[in-house]
């Protein structure tokens, strides 16, 4: 779904923390901010405005 090398350098634009791939939700998750950044056509959309808040 996403290149492993790219995943290693991506960071949450909100807190600058690490993100993890969640294949089930089809996006990148920042656990600190509880945000899910969608992946569209294989490209992560790393915009806070486009992120979904995860239920805590």
KAGI-V483919 format. One record per backbone hydrogen bond with DSSP energy under -0.5 kcal/mol. NH is the residue of the N-H (numbers start at 1). CO is the residue of the C=O. E is the energy in kcal/mol with one decimal. If there is no record, write none. Layout:
nh->NH co->CO e->E
nh->NH co->CO e->E
This chain:
nh->7 co->3 e->-2.2
nh->8 co->4 e->-1.6
nh->9 co->5 e->-0.8
nh->9 co->6 e->-0.8
nh->10 co->6 e->-1.3
nh->12 co->17 e->-3.1
nh->16 co->12 e->-2.2
nh->19 co->10 e->-0.6
nh->20 co->29 e->-2.4
nh->22 co->27 e->-2.9
nh->23 co->21 e->-0.5
nh->26 co->22 e->-0.9
nh->27 co->22 e->-1.7
nh->28 co->37 e->-3.0
nh->29 co->20 e->-3.2
nh->30 co->35 e->-2.6
nh->31 co->29 e->-0.7
nh->34 co->30 e->-1.3
nh->35 co->30 e->-1.6
nh->36 co->52 e->-2.5
nh->37 co->28 e->-3.6
nh->37 co->35 e->-0.5
nh->38 co->36 e->-0.6
nh->39 co->26 e->-1.5
nh->40 co->38 e->-0.5
nh->40 co->43 e->-2.6
nh->43 co->40 e->-1.8
nh->44 co->42 e->-0.5
nh->45 co->38 e->-3.0
nh->46 co->44 e->-1.0
nh->47 co->45 e->-1.2
nh->50 co->47 e->-1.2
nh->51 co->47 e->-0.8
nh->51 co->48 e->-0.8
nh->52 co->36 e->-2.6
nh->54 co->34 e->-3.2
